[in-house]
Amino acid sequence: MAFLEKLRASTPTLSFEFFPPRDPTGWGSLYSSMGETSRLKPDFVSVTYGAGGSTRQMTVELVSRIQRELDIEAVAHLTCVGHSVEDLNHILESLSAAGVHNVMALRGDPPKGEHTFQASEGGFAHATDLIALCTSLKSFTTGCAYYPEGHPEAPSLEEDVRYVKMKQDAGASFGVSQFFFDNQDFYRFRDLAVKAGITIPLVVGIMPVTSLKQLARLKRHSGHDPASALIRSLEDGPKEEARARGIRYSVDQCIDLLKNGASGIHLYTLNASRASVEISQTLRDLGALPTPGF
C-alpha cells in the first residue's frame, strides 16, 4: 500500500529524512544509515537539498537510488530558491524519468548569508505556486510543510494556518511538520487547521535530541524555545545517560501523538540512523506503530 493510501486510510506511517552529503566522507555514513533504517521498512523516505539547489542533482540521484535499490517510496524536496520555472520543470522531468513521483514542494530558506527571501528571476515567490506546478503535471503526489509553532515570518498562528489551507487548495495531498518538542503546539495547530477546513493528513516531524549541546543548535536553527520538559530530561541524572533520556522523550512524544490521532511519524535523522532506529523499533515493539506490510 502506497504511503498516501495509508495516510488517507488513517493508518499511521513511519518515515525518515536524509540529505545528500557535501563531501565524499559523508556518503559512507549516509549509506550505512539508510541501510539501517531500511530494515525497518519505512513507508517513505524524504531527501532534502541545499539552499539555492546546491545539491539538487545529488538529490535526484539519491531518491532514484533509494527507490531502485531499497524499494522504498522516496519523496524529493524541491524549493523555489534559486530556480526559474524552467529550472523547476527540468528538475521535475528528471525526477519523473527516474521513476520518482513524490515531491515535497517548499518555498525554501534564503541562501546562506541572506536574511530575506527573494524570488529568482522567472521563478516563484510562494510554495503555493510550486505546489500548483507539481500537481498540474498529474503524475506527482505533492506534500507541503507546516509549522506547529508558527512559521517565523508569519504574523500569527492563525495566519500561518491560512497559508497551509492555501497549500491544500493548490493541490498538496499531505503535510509534514517542522520539528517541535511540545505536543500541545501540534494539537493547537491541528484544532485551528480543522476550523480552517484543512483535511489533508498531517504527519508530525520529530527530531531526536540526545544532548543539551544539540538542543542549543536546534534552538538557533528554529528560532523557538525547546520544551522545558525536554531540557529537564537532558539535565537530570548522569550526563552519560542523557542520550537514553533524550530517546525516551522522543518515544513518549511519539506515543502521545499517535494515541491522539497524528497521521504519521517523520524522523529527522541528520543522516545518523542509531537514535531514529531505536525510536522506531521501540514504537513498533510497543504497538504504537503498525508492523511492516500492514
C-alpha positions in Angstrom: 0.0 0.0 0.0 1.4 3.4 -1.0 2.1 5.8 1.8 -0.6 8.2 0.7 -3.2 5.5 0.7 -2.2 4.6 4.3 -2.4 8.2 5.4 -5.9 8.6 3.8 -6.9 5.3 5.5 -5.8 6.7 8.9 -3.0 4.1 9.1 -0.1 5.8 10.8 3.1 5.9 8.7 6.8 5.8 9.6 9.2 7.9 7.5 12.8 9.3 7.7 14.5 12.3 6.2 18.0 12.4 4.8 20.2 14.9 3.0 22.9 14.5 0.3 26.3 15.0 1.9 28.6 17.7 0.5 31.8 15.7 0.7 32.8 12.0 -0.1 33.3 11.1 3.5 29.7 11.7 4.4 28.4 9.3 1.8 29.6 6.2 3.6 27.9 7.3 6.7 24.7 8.1 4.8 24.5 4.7 3.0 25.2 3.0 6.3 22.3 4.9 7.9 20.0 4.2 5.1 20.8 0.5 5.3 19.9 0.5 9.0 16.7 2.4 8.6 15.6 0.4 5.5 15.4 -2.7 7.7 12.5 -1.1 9.5 10.7 -0.9 6.1 9.6 2.7 6.4 6.6 3.9 4.4 8.7 6.6 2.7 12.0 8.5 2.9 12.4 12.1 2.0 15.6 13.7 0.7 16.4 17.4 1.1 18.8 19.6 -0.9 20.8 22.7 0.0 19.7 26.3 -0.2 19.6 27.5 -3.8 19.5 23.9 -5.0 23.2 23.4 -4.2 22.9 19.6 -4.2 19.8 19.2 -6.4 21.3 16.8 -8.8 22.5 14.6 -5.9 19.0 14.7 -4.6 17.6 13.3 -7.8 20.2 10.6 -7.9 19.7 9.7 -4.2 15.9 9.4 -4.3 16.2 7.4 -7.5 18.7 5.0 -5.8 16.5 4.7 -2.7 13.6 3.6 -4.8 15.6 1.3 -7.1 17.9 -0.4 -4.6 15.9 -0.2 -1.3 12.4 -0.5 -2.7 11.1 2.4 -0.5 9.0 5.2 -1.8 11.1 8.3 -2.0 10.0 12.0 -1.7 12.2 14.6 -3.2 12.4 18.0 -1.7 12.0 20.9 -4.2 12.2 24.6 -3.4 11.7 27.9 -5.2 15.1 29.2 -4.1 17.5 29.9 -6.9 15.2 28.4 -9.6 13.2 29.7 -12.5 10.1 28.0 -13.6 12.1 26.5 -16.4 14.6 25.1 -13.9 11.8 23.6 -11.8 10.2 21.9 -14.8 13.6 20.4 -15.8 14.0 19.0 -12.2 10.5 17.6 -12.3 11.2 16.0 -15.7 14.4 14.4 -14.2 12.5 13.1 -11.2 9.8 11.6 -13.4 12.3 10.0 -15.7 14.0 8.4 -12.7 10.6 7.0 -11.6 10.2 9.4 -8.6 6.7 10.8 -8.4 6.6 12.2 -4.9 7.7 15.8 -4.2 7.8 17.9 -1.1 7.2 21.4 -2.5 8.7 24.2 -0.4 9.4 27.9 -0.7 12.8 27.3 0.9 15.1 29.3 3.1 17.2 32.1 1.8 20.8 31.2 0.8 23.4 31.3 3.4 24.3 34.9 4.3 20.9 36.3 3.2 18.1 37.1 5.7 15.1 37.6 3.4 13.6 35.5 0.6 13.9 36.9 -2.9 12.2 35.1 -5.8 14.6 34.3 -8.6 14.1 35.9 -12.0 11.3 33.9 -13.7 10.7 31.9 -10.5 8.1 31.6 -7.8 7.8 33.6 -4.6 5.5 31.2 -2.7 5.2 27.5 -2.1 1.6 27.5 -3.3 2.9 28.4 -6.8 5.3 25.4 -6.8 2.6 23.1 -5.4 0.3 24.1 -8.2 3.0 23.5 -10.8 3.7 20.0 -9.4 0.1 18.9 -9.2 -0.6 20.3 -12.6 1.7 17.7 -14.1 -0.7 15.0 -12.8 2.0 12.4 -12.2 3.2 13.8 -8.9 2.0 13.4 -5.4 2.8 16.7 -3.6 3.5 17.3 0.0 3.8 20.6 1.9 5.4 21.9 5.1 3.6 23.2 8.1 4.8 24.7 11.4 3.0 23.8 14.7 4.7 26.7 16.5 4.0 29.0 13.5 6.4 30.0 10.7 9.0 32.6 11.9 7.7 35.0 9.3 4.0 34.6 10.0 2.3 37.4 11.9 0.2 34.9 13.8 -0.5 31.2 14.1 -4.0 31.7 12.6 -2.4 33.4 9.5 0.1 30.6 9.2 -2.8 28.1 9.2 -4.5 30.1 6.4 -1.4 29.6 4.3 -1.5 25.9 4.8 -5.1 25.9 3.7 -3.9 27.7 0.5 -1.3 25.0 0.0 -4.1 22.4 0.3 -6.2 24.3 -2.2 -3.2 24.5 -4.6 -3.0 20.7 -4.6 -1.0 19.5 -1.6 -2.0 15.9 -0.6 -0.3 15.7 2.7 1.7 17.9 5.1 4.9 17.2 7.1 5.7 19.4 10.1 8.8 21.2 11.1 10.2 19.5 14.3 8.7 20.5 17.6 9.1 19.3 21.2 5.8 20.2 22.9 2.8 18.2 21.6 0.4 20.9 22.7 1.8 23.1 19.9 0.7 20.4 17.4 -2.7 20.0 19.0 -3.3 23.8 19.0 -2.3 24.0 15.3 -4.5 21.0 14.4 -7.5 22.5 16.1 -7.1 25.7 14.1 -6.5 23.6 10.9 -9.7 21.7 11.3 -11.6 25.0 11.8 -10.0 26.4 8.6 -11.1 23.4 6.5 -7.7 21.6 6.3 -8.4 18.0 5.7 -5.1 16.6 4.3 -3.2 14.2 6.6 -0.7 16.0 8.9 2.4 13.9 9.5 4.4 15.1 12.5 8.2 15.8 12.3 10.2 14.6 15.2 13.9 15.4 15.9 15.7 13.0 18.3 17.7 15.1 20.7 20.4 13.4 22.8 22.4 16.3 24.3 21.9 19.8 25.5 24.6 20.9 23.0 22.5 19.6 20.2 19.4 21.2 21.6 21.1 24.6 21.6 22.0 24.3 17.9 18.4 23.4 17.1 17.1 26.4 19.0 19.3 28.7 16.9 18.0 26.9 13.8 14.3 27.0 14.6 14.1 30.3 16.5 11.8 28.6 19.1 12.5 27.7 22.7 12.5 24.0 23.3 10.1 22.4 25.7 11.1 22.7 29.3 10.3 19.0 29.9 12.9 18.1 27.3 15.5 20.4 28.9 14.9 18.7 32.2 15.1 15.3 30.8 18.6 16.0 29.4 19.8 17.8 32.6 18.6 15.4 35.2 20.7 12.5 36.2 24.2 11.4 35.0 25.4 13.1 31.8 26.3 9.7 30.3 22.7 8.7 30.5 21.4 11.9 28.7 21.3 10.1 25.3 18.9 7.4 26.7 16.7 10.0 28.3 16.5 12.0 25.1 15.5 9.0 23.1 12.9 8.2 25.8 11.5 11.7 25.5 11.1 11.2 21.7 9.4 7.9 22.2 7.0 9.3 24.8 6.3 12.2 22.5 5.5 9.9 19.6 3.3 7.6 21.6 1.2 10.6 22.8 0.9 12.0 19.3 -0.1 8.6 17.8 -2.7 8.0 20.5 -4.2 11.4 19.7 -4.5 10.9 16.0 -1.3 12.0 14.4 -1.2 10.8 10.8 2.4 9.6 10.9 5.9 10.0 12.4 8.6 11.6 10.3 12.0 11.3 11.9 14.7 13.9 11.1 17.8 11.6 11.1 20.5 14.2 10.4 22.0 11.2 8.4 22.6 9.3 11.6 20.5 6.2 12.0 21.1 5.0 15.5 18.6 7.1 17.5 15.9 7.0 14.8 16.2 3.2 14.5 15.9 2.8 18.3 12.9 5.1 18.5 11.1 3.4 15.6 11.8 -0.1 16.8 10.5 0.8 20.3 7.3 2.3 18.8 6.8 -0.9 16.8 7.5 -3.2 19.8 5.0 -1.2 21.9 2.4 -1.5 19.2 2.2 2.3 18.7 3.1 1.9 15.0 1.8 -1.0 12.8 4.2 -3.7 11.8 5.7 -3.5 8.3 3.5 -4.7 5.5 0.2 -3.8 7.3 
